[in-house]
Amino acid sequence: VSYAHQRRSPVSGALHLEVVFSRREVPWVLSRETLVASALLKLCSDGAIECHPATAAEALASLLKLLRRCHATPLPPPHDAAQSAAFEKLVSRFAGGLSNVNAGVRDASKRALEEMAALSSQTLGDVLRPVRDTAVLPLMAGQLRSLPLTTQVANLEAVALCLRQTLTDGTPLMAIDEALLRLLHEALSAVEADEAQRERRPKLIGLHVRGLAVDVRVRVVSIETLSAAIALEPLKSQAHLELRNRIIACFFRSVTLRAEEVVSVARDALAAVISQQKLQKDLLQSSLRPILLNLADYRKLS
C-alpha cells in the first residue's frame, strides 16, 4: 500500500469552484464572489511551478463565468444593493491586479475588467474611473527607476492601459498632470538609456512575457506608455511641444536598436504619430540625421 501524498491539480480546484457557483442561487454567490474571484485570479499566475498554462486558462474561463453568473442580469430589490456592492469590490480588486508583478495576473485582471465593462454596458474607462485615484495614480507617485525592473514593467503596463481609455463622453480617463509628466520623463530616460550597457540579462520566463530580457521589456512598455500619452489632445498643445518632440525623436532612435521587440513597438508608435498629424520639417530632419549617419558608416551595421 502506498501512503504517498497525492497532490490535487489546481485545474480541478477551479472546476470545483465553478460547479459550486453555477449550482447555487445568485444572491448566495454574490456574498462570496470576491473570495472566489481572488482564488481564481491567483490560479492565473504565470510562471509558478504549480500553475501550468492550462491551469491559468481554465481559471480565467471560470472567472469570466463567475462574473457573467453574478452580473449579466440586474437583480430586483433587495438583492440589487448587494449586486452593486460586489461589482464595486471586484472592480477595485481587478484594478489592483493591473499592476501586479505577475504577468498572468495582470492579463487576467484586464480581461475581467473588460468583461465587467461589457456586462454593465460601459466603457473600460467608465469602470476604472471610480478607482483611478486609489489604484492608478499611486503608481505615478514615486520614482520609477528606484523600483525593481519587474515592478517598473507592471506599473508602466497599468498606466499605458489607462492612458488609452476614455469615458462614455469621450473624455480621457487620465489627465495630464505633474505626476504623469514626471513618469513620462522617466519612461523617456528608460528608452534613451545606452543599449551598450544592457548586455545579457536574466530573462522573464513564462507564457505572457515570451522570454524577453527584463530590461528590454522595460524599454518596450516605456515606448507603449509614451505612445499612449502622445495621442492625448492636451499633450499636443504648445505648452508640451518640447516633450512631444523629444518623444517622437525617441521613437526614431528606437527603430535603430538591436532588440526586435523594441524596433517593432517603436515602428508602430511612429506610424500612430504620423497618422495623427504631419511632422514638422525641422523635427523630421533632426530625427533622421543620426539614422542616416549610422547608415553611412558600414562598420556600425550588423
PyMOL commands that set and color helices and strands:
alter all, ss='L'
color gray80, all
select helices_A, chain A and resi 10-23+26-30+33-43+53-71+79-97+103-119+124-140+144-146+149-163+178-192+195-197+214-230+233-236+238-254+260-276+281-296+298-300
alter helices_A, ss='H'
color red, helices_A
deselect
rebuild
show_as cartoon
